[in-house]
Amino acid sequence: MKILIGSLFIIIITGCKQKPNDSINIAAVHASGAFITEYDHSNLALRIKGARIVKKEGDNIFNITGSVEGFSSYNVPFSVEHFSETVQYSGGNINDVKNWQCLEVYVGKKRIK
């Protein structure tokens, strides 16, 4: 009986400490990666590096920040910059990039869109 109660207590504590899976934040991160490569007009190929932070700004508007790494034409890492992107969800399937709109993108201090 003690083992059953102890096991139940551990399961409850473990479940309370886990963060809920917020699928719209994950979809916003996915959309942001697609927009950065779409609006990049430099000689470097930009790739998102590391974790990204999502902040909800308003109704279906999200600000995603993180790091982006630039690669030269020889596929050699060239530079690492901070990026900030604001995206808006317009409705429909959250995993479809077509249902997201890019409002603005900054890489370093340069505005891309």
Buried (B, 14 or more C-beta within 10 A) or exposed (E): EEEEEEEEEEEEEEEEEEEEEEEBBEBBBBBBBBBBEEBBEEEBBBBBBEEBEBEEEEEBBBBBBBBBBBBEEEEEEBEEBEBBBBBBBEEEEBEEBEBBBBBBBBBBEEEBB
